[in-house]
Amino acid sequence: MAVELNHTIVPARDTQASAQFLAGILGLSVDPPVAHFTPLRLANQVSLDYDHLDDFEPHHYAFMVSEQEFDTALARIQLGGITHYGDPACQEIGQIYHSKRTKGRRGVYFHDPDRHLMEILTPGNAGS
């Protein structure tokens, strides 16, 4: 069997609010609770299992989306008044990055309610 990521734990102060925030950006639905976790399942069946913690270091989560999904998610970010950045250091406010390594790849970074650094990016044309 090939090794696949099944789930990862996302620490959050308010699991429902954090899961709903990301689900709203990505156009997904939050799954019913599993034990004390609030899961958000992605298209490849990996789940982000939000778990309540009061103290934690922010993490980085990146999501590959289609060109159309990127445009839709970016519009949701902008309409929601969420600051986005063209770099992981969050210096390029309101920018979109264009990959120097993968032709056609675009992406943006933004923070969730718990200050996790979220990233959406397109596949681009790796073979071009």
C-alpha positions in Angstrom: 0.0 0.0 0.0 1.2 3.5 -0.8 1.8 5.8 2.1 -0.8 8.5 2.3 -1.5 11.3 4.8 -4.8 10.5 6.6 -5.2 13.4 9.0 -3.4 16.1 10.9 -4.3 17.9 14.1 -4.9 21.6 13.9 -4.8 23.3 17.3 -7.4 26.0 17.7 -8.9 28.1 20.5 -12.4 27.7 19.0 -12.4 24.6 16.8 -15.8 25.3 15.2 -15.0 28.9 14.3 -11.6 28.0 12.9 -12.9 25.1 10.9 -15.8 27.1 9.6 -13.4 30.0 8.6 -11.3 27.8 6.4 -14.3 25.8 5.1 -15.8 29.2 4.0 -12.7 30.2 2.2 -12.3 26.9 0.4 -16.0 26.2 -0.3 -16.1 23.1 1.9 -18.3 21.8 4.7 -17.3 21.0 8.2 -17.9 17.4 9.1 -19.8 16.3 12.2 -17.6 16.1 15.3 -15.6 12.9 15.9 -14.9 12.5 19.6 -13.6 16.0 20.6 -12.3 16.9 17.1 -13.9 19.1 14.5 -12.9 17.6 11.1 -12.6 19.4 7.8 -12.2 16.8 5.0 -10.4 17.7 1.8 -10.9 16.3 -1.7 -8.1 13.8 -1.3 -9.8 12.4 1.9 -7.2 14.0 4.2 -8.8 15.6 7.2 -7.8 18.5 9.2 -8.9 17.6 12.7 -9.3 20.8 14.8 -8.6 20.2 18.4 -9.1 22.7 21.3 -5.9 24.0 22.8 -5.4 27.4 24.5 -1.6 27.7 24.0 0.2 26.6 20.8 2.6 27.9 18.1 0.9 28.7 14.8 1.5 26.3 11.9 1.5 26.6 8.1 -1.0 24.8 5.9 -1.0 24.9 2.1 -3.8 23.9 -0.2 -3.5 23.2 -3.9 -6.6 24.4 -5.7 -7.6 24.8 -9.4 -7.4 28.1 -11.1 -11.1 28.6 -10.8 -11.1 27.6 -7.1 -8.2 30.0 -6.5 -10.1 32.9 -8.0 -13.2 32.0 -6.0 -11.3 31.6 -2.7 -9.4 34.9 -3.3 -12.7 36.7 -3.9 -14.0 35.3 -0.6 -10.8 36.5 1.2 -11.2 39.9 -0.3 -14.9 40.2 0.3 -14.3 39.1 3.9 -11.8 41.9 4.4 -9.1 39.3 5.2 -5.6 40.6 4.7 -3.6 38.4 2.3 0.0 38.4 1.3 2.2 37.5 -1.6 5.0 36.1 0.6 5.2 33.8 3.7 6.8 36.6 5.7 3.6 38.6 5.3 5.3 41.7 4.0 3.7 41.9 0.5 0.2 43.0 1.7 -2.6 42.5 -0.9 -0.3 40.8 -3.4 -0.5 37.4 -5.2 2.7 35.5 -5.8 3.7 34.1 -9.1 6.1 31.1 -8.8 9.6 31.5 -10.3 10.0 27.7 -10.4 6.5 26.5 -11.7 5.2 28.5 -14.6 1.7 29.7 -14.2 1.5 28.9 -10.4 -0.2 31.6 -8.3 -0.7 31.8 -4.6 -1.6 33.8 -1.6 -1.1 33.6 2.2 -3.5 34.6 4.9 -4.0 34.0 8.6 -6.8 32.1 10.2 -8.4 33.2 13.5 -5.6 31.4 15.4 -2.8 33.0 13.4 -2.0 29.8 11.5 -0.6 30.8 8.1 -2.8 29.4 5.4 -1.8 29.3 1.8 -3.7 28.6 -1.4 -1.8 27.9 -4.6 -2.5 26.6 -8.1 -0.7 23.8 -9.8 0.6 25.8 -12.6 2.3 24.1 -15.6 5.2 22.2 -14.1 6.1 20.7 -17.5 6.1 24.1 -19.4 
